[in-house]
């Protein structure tokens, strides 16, 4: 049983066999990868698990039980490394995050 199903969150994540430890934790970065024959599948599984974990947290915060594209769209910009990697990706049905210009948020009003 996947951890997400125990938490009440529904998602489907493909599994890869990873016999080698391909994610090496260093002082500089946790995302340093050791490339071997299983390096790409392991790194893709790690990336998918990271995205699913963050979006399942967003799903639980909103008291829902199914991850929707909107949850992905909300969590990717908040994570520095995921935003750098997936910042230019268009998520279908992810809606648009509000971006209000700072000038429009000023409380000063112009008097004519």
C-alpha positions in Angstrom: 0.0 0.0 0.0 1.4 3.4 -1.0 1.8 6.0 1.7 -0.5 8.4 -0.1 -3.4 5.9 -0.1 -3.0 5.5 3.7 -3.3 9.3 4.0 -6.5 9.4 1.9 -4.8 11.0 -1.1 -5.3 9.2 -4.5 -2.4 9.2 -6.9 -0.7 6.7 -9.2 3.1 6.7 -9.4 5.1 4.3 -11.6 7.8 2.4 -9.8 11.3 1.7 -11.1 13.7 -0.8 -9.7 16.7 1.0 -8.3 19.4 -1.2 -7.1 22.1 1.4 -6.9 21.9 4.5 -4.7 21.7 7.2 -7.4 20.8 10.2 -5.3 23.9 11.3 -3.4 23.4 13.7 -0.5 26.2 16.2 -0.4 26.7 19.4 1.5 26.1 21.4 -1.7 23.0 19.7 -3.0 20.7 16.7 -2.5 20.0 16.7 -6.2 23.5 15.6 -7.2 23.1 12.5 -9.2 25.5 9.6 -9.7 24.9 8.5 -13.3 24.7 4.7 -13.8 22.6 2.5 -15.9 19.7 3.1 -13.5 20.5 6.7 -12.9 17.8 8.2 -15.2 14.9 6.0 -13.9 15.9 6.6 -10.3 16.2 10.3 -10.7 12.8 10.5 -12.5 11.2 8.5 -9.7 12.8 10.8 -7.1 11.5 13.9 -9.0 8.1 12.4 -9.4 7.9 11.4 -5.7 9.0 14.9 -4.7 6.3 16.6 -6.8 3.6 14.1 -5.7 4.6 14.6 -2.0 4.3 18.4 -2.2 1.1 18.3 -4.2 -0.5 15.7 -1.8 0.4 18.1 1.1 -1.4 20.8 -0.8 -4.4 18.5 -1.4 -4.6 17.6 2.3 -4.4 21.3 3.3 -7.5 22.0 1.1 -9.3 18.9 2.6 -9.6 17.2 -0.7 -8.8 13.6 -1.6 -7.6 13.8 -5.2 -4.6 15.6 -6.6 -5.6 17.9 -9.5 -3.4 19.8 -11.9 -4.1 23.0 -9.9 -2.3 21.5 -6.9 0.8 20.9 -9.0 0.6 24.5 -10.3 0.4 25.8 -6.8 3.4 23.9 -5.3 6.0 24.1 -8.1 6.6 27.9 -7.9 6.9 27.6 -4.1 9.8 25.1 -4.2 13.0 26.8 -5.4 14.6 23.8 -7.2 11.3 22.6 -8.8 10.6 26.1 -9.9 14.1 26.3 -11.5 13.5 22.9 -13.3 9.8 23.2 -14.1 9.3 26.9 -14.2 8.7 27.1 -17.9 6.4 24.1 -18.1 2.7 24.6 -19.0 0.4 22.5 -16.8 -2.8 21.8 -18.7 -5.9 22.7 -16.6 -3.6 24.2 -14.0 -5.3 27.6 -14.1 -3.3 30.8 -13.7 -1.7 32.0 -10.6 -2.6 35.6 -9.7 0.1 38.1 -10.5 -1.0 41.6 -9.5 1.4 44.4 -10.3 2.9 46.2 -7.3 1.7 49.6 -8.6 -1.9 48.4 -8.5 -1.6 47.3 -4.9 -0.5 50.7 -3.6 -3.0 52.3 -1.2 -2.5 55.8 -2.5 -5.2 57.2 -4.7 -4.6 60.0 -7.2 -6.8 63.0 -6.7 -7.6 65.1 -9.7 
